[in-house]
């Protein structure tokens, strides 16, 4: 019995790590300026011939090796308990990629899908909320109509720029063509520089049909509490920037500073921590929306699984890659299947998606193996 147990345990031992990094071109406009590329870093953890994959939008530095190297010889079933305690944003980003890869590896070896490893969910269809990055109101309407025609008719997110007249025009343009019942979320990325401007925008954008106003203001918890209380009944205020670290999220919740909390990928530092953040917000009676970011490979799949577990019935925002981030190609061979604006989670082991090796070679600038 001991020999068989030892052999089973050894099959989960990490014996090799591959890292790939590069830049994925985009052409996106945020309130803080135009972005022409996103960095990516792919982590591949091996146990024998089986691998788990994860990704994060960070630039490779030697610190990556220092965090990854101690995983060699570890039993992958330790999952996020194997991650070091980190403080910097870049290190949290990296640990989330490792978290994805650990869960994917254990899923591949055990035959279990990610949503099961995260606690299980009866829901297998997750509504998606694509994000548009328009340059003006006319383009906002065109891009919104395109997603509506593809079946994304329940949820839509638009980037806002912190200019009230432009943002108002975008919201009105989308509402003119939106199907009944659409929930519209607008992300200003803290683009409004004064409280007065943010308050005015919240009131008027809400009247025009904006349901959720994400990160309107470059401000603190007290500012958001006052803003939320002042515009009750018009639009709901969501925090993202103020909810990324556990201590910051706790302050938001204790001060009732948000109507909605966005759990944004690559910020909490692991899939487990993201789940804990969602549960913490929910324990205060604050609804959660799982957000997205500039992933170009398996990241969206990881957060679609997470959404099914922690916010069943709710949307997973932003699809990344070629879907809504303007990237020329995804780094996965195929996404999880999408039908009528919802992603379908099956019983495929791990994340359920695999890297497109040819695309990875094309966009990667460097690679490294740790043993």
C-alpha positions as CSV (number, residue, x, y, z in Angstrom):
1,X,0.0,0.0,0.0
2,X,2.8,2.4,0.9
3,X,4.5,1.8,-2.4
4,X,1.3,2.5,-4.4
5,X,0.6,5.6,-2.4
6,X,4.2,6.9,-2.9
7,X,3.9,6.3,-6.7
8,X,0.6,8.2,-6.8
9,X,2.0,11.1,-4.9
10,X,5.1,11.2,-7.1
11,X,2.9,11.7,-10.2
12,X,1.9,15.1,-8.9
13,X,5.4,16.3,-8.1
14,X,6.5,19.3,-10.2
15,X,9.8,18.5,-12.0
16,X,10.0,21.2,-14.6
17,X,8.8,24.7,-15.3
18,X,8.8,26.5,-18.6
19,X,8.3,30.3,-18.9
20,X,7.5,32.2,-22.1
21,X,7.1,36.0,-22.3
22,X,6.4,38.6,-25.0
23,X,4.1,41.4,-26.1
24,X,0.7,41.2,-27.8
25,X,-0.2,44.2,-29.9
26,X,-3.4,46.1,-29.3
27,X,-4.9,49.5,-30.1
28,X,-7.0,50.4,-27.1
29,X,-8.1,53.8,-25.6
30,X,-8.5,54.2,-21.8
31,X,-9.2,57.3,-19.8
32,X,-5.5,57.5,-19.0
33,X,-4.4,57.2,-22.6
34,X,-3.8,54.8,-25.6
35,X,-2.3,51.4,-25.1
36,X,-0.5,49.7,-28.1
37,X,0.5,46.4,-26.5
38,X,0.0,44.2,-23.5
39,X,2.8,42.1,-22.0
40,X,2.2,38.4,-21.4
41,X,3.9,35.8,-19.4
42,X,3.0,32.1,-19.7
43,X,3.8,29.6,-16.9
44,X,3.9,25.9,-17.6
45,X,4.3,23.5,-14.7
46,X,5.2,19.9,-15.5
47,X,4.8,16.6,-13.6
48,X,6.3,14.1,-15.9
49,X,4.7,14.5,-19.3
50,X,1.6,16.3,-18.0
51,X,1.5,20.1,-17.8
52,X,-0.6,22.8,-16.3
53,X,-0.7,26.3,-17.9
54,X,-1.3,29.8,-16.6
55,X,-0.8,33.3,-17.7
56,X,-0.5,36.9,-16.5
57,X,0.0,40.3,-18.2
58,X,3.4,41.1,-16.7
59,X,6.9,41.7,-18.1
60,X,9.5,39.0,-17.3
61,X,12.1,39.9,-14.7
62,X,14.6,37.8,-12.7
63,X,12.2,37.9,-9.8
64,X,10.0,35.5,-11.8
65,X,12.7,32.8,-11.4
66,X,13.1,33.4,-7.7
67,X,9.3,32.8,-7.1
68,X,9.0,29.9,-9.5
69,X,12.2,27.9,-8.6
70,X,11.0,26.7,-5.1
71,X,8.1,24.9,-6.8
72,X,10.4,22.3,-8.2
73,X,9.9,19.1,-6.2
74,X,6.6,20.2,-4.6
75,X,3.4,18.2,-4.8
76,X,1.1,20.2,-7.0
77,X,-1.9,19.2,-4.9
78,X,-0.9,21.8,-2.4
79,X,-2.3,24.3,-4.9
80,X,-2.3,27.9,-3.7
81,X,-0.7,26.9,-0.3
82,X,2.5,26.5,-2.4
83,X,2.5,30.2,-3.2
84,X,4.8,32.6,-1.3
85,X,3.5,35.6,0.6
86,X,4.1,38.6,-1.8
87,X,3.5,42.3,-1.4
88,X,4.1,44.0,-4.7
89,X,1.5,44.2,-7.5
90,X,3.8,42.5,-10.0
91,X,4.4,39.5,-7.7
92,X,0.7,39.1,-7.1
93,X,0.2,39.1,-10.9
94,X,2.8,36.3,-11.2
95,X,1.4,34.3,-8.4
96,X,-2.0,34.3,-10.1
97,X,-0.5,32.8,-13.2
98,X,1.1,30.1,-11.0
99,X,-2.2,29.5,-9.3
100,X,-3.9,28.9,-12.7
101,X,-1.1,26.5,-13.7
102,X,-1.3,24.6,-10.4
103,X,-5.0,24.1,-10.7
104,X,-4.7,23.2,-14.4
105,X,-2.0,20.6,-13.6
106,X,-3.9,19.0,-10.8
107,X,-7.0,19.0,-13.0
108,X,-5.1,17.4,-15.9
109,X,-3.7,14.7,-13.6
110,X,-6.9,14.0,-11.7
111,X,-9.4,14.4,-14.6
112,X,-11.3,17.2,-12.7
113,X,-12.4,20.5,-14.2
114,X,-11.3,23.7,-12.6
115,X,-14.8,24.6,-11.4
116,X,-14.8,21.3,-9.4
117,X,-11.4,22.1,-7.9
118,X,-12.6,25.5,-6.9
119,X,-15.5,24.0,-4.9
120,X,-18.0,22.9,-7.5
121,X,-20.9,24.5,-9.2
122,X,-24.2,23.3,-10.5
123,X,-24.1,26.0,-13.1
124,X,-22.5,25.1,-16.4
125,X,-23.5,28.2,-18.5
126,X,-22.0,31.5,-17.5
127,X,-23.3,34.7,-19.1
128,X,-20.5,36.9,-20.6
129,X,-20.1,40.6,-20.5
130,X,-17.9,41.8,-23.4
131,X,-16.2,45.1,-23.2
132,X,-15.9,47.7,-25.9
133,X,-13.2,50.3,-26.3
134,X,-14.8,53.0,-28.6
135,X,-13.1,56.1,-29.8
136,X,-16.4,58.0,-29.9
137,X,-20.1,57.5,-29.5
138,X,-20.7,56.4,-33.1
139,X,-18.2,53.6,-32.7
140,X,-19.7,52.7,-29.4
141,X,-23.0,52.1,-31.1
142,X,-21.4,50.1,-33.9
143,X,-19.4,47.9,-31.6
144,X,-22.4,47.4,-29.2
145,X,-24.6,46.3,-32.1
146,X,-22.0,43.8,-33.3
147,X,-22.0,42.1,-29.9
148,X,-25.8,42.2,-29.6
149,X,-25.9,40.5,-33.1
150,X,-23.6,37.8,-31.8
151,X,-26.0,36.9,-29.0
152,X,-24.5,39.0,-26.1
153,X,-27.7,40.7,-25.2
154,X,-27.8,40.6,-21.4
155,X,-24.6,42.4,-20.4
156,X,-22.2,44.9,-21.9
157,X,-19.3,47.0,-20.6
158,X,-18.0,50.1,-22.2
159,X,-14.8,52.0,-21.4
160,X,-15.4,55.7,-20.4
161,X,-12.8,58.4,-20.7
162,X,-13.6,60.8,-17.8
163,X,-15.0,63.5,-20.2
164,X,-18.7,63.9,-19.2
165,X,-20.0,65.0,-22.6
166,X,-18.2,62.2,-24.4
167,X,-19.2,59.6,-21.8
168,X,-22.8,60.7,-21.9
169,X,-22.8,60.4,-25.7
170,X,-21.5,56.9,-25.5
171,X,-24.1,55.7,-23.0
172,X,-26.9,57.3,-25.0
173,X,-25.6,55.7,-28.2
174,X,-25.5,52.2,-26.7
175,X,-28.9,52.6,-25.2
176,X,-30.4,53.6,-28.5
177,X,-29.6,50.1,-29.9
178,X,-29.6,48.0,-26.8
179,X,-32.0,45.1,-26.4
180,X,-34.5,45.4,-23.5
181,X,-33.1,44.5,-20.1
182,X,-29.5,45.0,-21.0
183,X,-27.3,45.7,-18.0
184,X,-24.7,48.4,-19.0
185,X,-21.5,48.9,-17.0
186,X,-19.2,51.8,-17.7
187,X,-15.5,51.8,-16.5
188,X,-13.9,55.2,-16.2
189,X,-10.6,53.8,-14.8
190,X,-10.7,56.6,-12.2
191,X,-10.9,59.1,-15.1
192,X,-12.9,61.8,-13.2
193,X,-10.4,64.0,-11.3
194,X,-12.7,65.8,-8.9
195,X,-15.5,64.6,-6.7
196,X,-17.9,67.2,-8.1
197,X,-17.3,66.0,-11.6
198,X,-17.7,62.3,-10.7
199,X,-20.9,63.1,-8.8
200,X,-22.4,65.0,-11.7
201,X,-21.4,62.2,-14.1
202,X,-22.8,59.5,-11.9
203,X,-26.2,61.2,-11.7
204,X,-26.5,62.1,-15.4
205,X,-25.0,58.9,-16.8
206,X,-27.4,56.9,-14.6
207,X,-30.4,58.9,-15.9
208,X,-29.2,58.1,-19.4
209,X,-29.1,54.4,-18.8
210,X,-25.8,53.4,-17.1
211,X,-26.5,50.7,-14.6
212,X,-23.1,50.4,-13.0
213,X,-20.4,53.1,-12.8
214,X,-17.0,51.4,-12.3
215,X,-14.1,53.3,-10.7
216,X,-15.4,56.7,-11.6
217,X,-13.1,58.7,-9.3
218,X,-9.5,58.9,-8.4
219,X,-10.3,58.9,-4.7
220,X,-10.4,57.0,-1.4
221,X,-12.9,55.1,0.6
222,X,-14.5,58.1,2.1
223,X,-15.0,59.7,-1.3
224,X,-16.6,56.6,-2.6
225,X,-18.9,56.3,0.4
226,X,-20.1,59.9,-0.1
227,X,-20.5,59.3,-3.9
228,X,-22.4,56.1,-3.4
229,X,-24.8,57.6,-0.9
230,X,-25.3,60.7,-3.0
231,X,-26.4,59.0,-6.2
232,X,-28.5,56.2,-4.8
233,X,-31.3,55.5,-7.2
234,X,-29.5,56.6,-10.3
235,X,-26.5,54.3,-11.0
236,X,-24.7,51.8,-8.8
237,X,-21.1,52.5,-7.8
238,X,-18.6,49.7,-8.3
239,X,-15.1,49.7,-6.9
240,X,-12.2,47.8,-8.6
241,X,-9.0,49.6,-7.7
242,X,-10.1,49.9,-4.1
243,X,-10.8,46.2,-3.8
244,X,-7.7,44.5,-5.1
245,X,-5.9,43.9,-1.8
246,X,-7.7,42.2,1.1
247,X,-7.1,45.1,3.5
248,X,-8.4,47.6,0.9
249,X,-11.5,45.5,0.2
250,X,-12.2,45.2,3.9
251,X,-12.1,49.0,4.3
252,X,-14.5,49.4,1.5
253,X,-16.9,47.0,3.0
254,X,-16.7,48.2,6.5
255,X,-17.4,51.8,5.3
256,X,-20.2,50.7,3.0
257,X,-18.3,52.5,0.2
258,X,-19.7,50.6,-2.8
259,X,-22.9,49.2,-4.2
260,X,-20.9,46.5,-6.2
261,X,-17.5,45.0,-5.9
262,X,-15.5,44.1,-9.0
263,X,-13.1,41.1,-8.5
264,X,-10.5,41.9,-11.1
265,X,-8.2,39.2,-12.3
266,X,-4.4,39.4,-11.6
267,X,-5.0,41.5,-8.6
268,X,-5.8,39.3,-5.6
269,X,-2.8,37.0,-6.2
270,X,-4.4,33.6,-6.7
271,X,-7.7,31.9,-7.6
272,X,-8.2,31.1,-4.0
273,X,-7.7,34.7,-2.8
274,X,-10.1,35.9,-5.6
275,X,-12.7,33.5,-4.3
276,X,-12.1,34.6,-0.7
277,X,-12.5,38.3,-1.8
278,X,-15.8,37.5,-3.5
279,X,-17.1,35.6,-0.4
280,X,-16.0,38.5,1.9
281,X,-18.0,41.0,-0.2
282,X,-21.0,38.7,-0.3
283,X,-20.9,38.3,3.5
284,X,-21.5,42.1,3.7
285,X,-24.4,41.8,1.3
286,X,-22.5,43.5,-1.5
287,X,-22.9,41.8,-4.9
288,X,-19.8,40.8,-6.9
289,X,-19.0,40.9,-10.6
290,X,-16.0,38.9,-11.7
291,X,-14.1,41.2,-14.1
292,X,-11.5,40.6,-16.8
293,X,-8.3,42.0,-18.2
294,X,-6.0,41.9,-21.1
295,X,-5.4,38.1,-21.2
296,X,-4.5,36.6,-24.5
297,X,-4.7,32.9,-23.6
298,X,-6.1,30.8,-20.7
299,X,-6.9,33.6,-18.2
300,X,-10.5,34.2,-19.4
301,X,-11.3,30.5,-19.0
302,X,-10.0,30.5,-15.5
303,X,-12.2,33.4,-14.5
304,X,-15.2,31.9,-16.3
305,X,-14.9,28.8,-14.1
306,X,-14.5,31.0,-11.0
307,X,-17.6,32.9,-11.9
308,X,-19.7,29.7,-12.1
309,X,-18.5,28.9,-8.5
310,X,-18.7,32.2,-6.7
311,X,-21.4,34.2,-8.5
312,X,-23.6,31.6,-10.2
313,X,-26.0,33.3,-12.6
314,X,-23.9,36.4,-12.7
315,X,-21.8,37.5,-15.6
316,X,-18.1,37.2,-16.2
317,X,-16.9,40.5,-17.6
318,X,-14.5,41.0,-20.5
319,X,-13.4,38.2,-22.7
320,X,-9.8,39.3,-23.5
321,X,-7.8,38.3,-26.6
322,X,-9.3,38.6,-30.0
323,X,-12.9,38.8,-28.6
324,X,-12.9,42.3,-27.1
325,X,-9.4,43.5,-26.6
326,X,-8.4,43.9,-30.2
327,X,-5.6,41.4,-30.2
328,X,-4.6,39.9,-33.6
329,X,-4.6,36.3,-32.3
330,X,-5.3,34.4,-29.1
331,X,-2.6,32.1,-27.6
332,X,-5.0,29.3,-27.1
333,X,-6.1,26.8,-29.8
334,X,-9.8,27.3,-29.0
335,X,-11.8,29.1,-26.3
336,X,-14.4,27.4,-24.3
337,X,-17.6,27.0,-26.4
338,X,-19.9,30.1,-26.4
339,X,-23.6,30.0,-27.3
340,X,-26.1,32.8,-27.1
341,X,-23.8,35.0,-25.1
342,X,-22.9,32.3,-22.5
343,X,-19.8,30.2,-22.1
344,X,-20.5,26.5,-21.7
345,X,-18.4,24.7,-19.0
346,X,-17.9,21.0,-19.6
347,X,-16.1,18.3,-17.8
348,X,-12.7,18.8,-19.6
349,X,-9.9,18.5,-17.0
350,X,-8.3,21.7,-15.7
351,X,-9.0,24.9,-17.5
352,X,-10.4,23.2,-20.6
353,X,-8.2,25.2,-23.0
354,X,-4.7,24.6,-24.3
355,X,-2.0,26.8,-25.8
356,X,-1.6,27.4,-29.5
357,X,2.1,26.5,-29.8
358,X,2.5,28.2,-33.2
359,X,0.9,31.5,-32.0
360,X,3.0,31.4,-28.8
361,X,6.2,31.0,-30.9
362,X,5.2,33.9,-33.0
363,X,4.5,36.4,-30.2
364,X,6.9,35.3,-27.5
365,X,10.2,37.2,-27.2
366,X,11.9,34.9,-24.7
367,X,11.6,31.6,-22.9
368,X,13.3,29.7,-20.1
369,X,13.2,26.3,-18.4
370,X,13.7,25.6,-14.7
371,X,14.5,22.1,-13.4
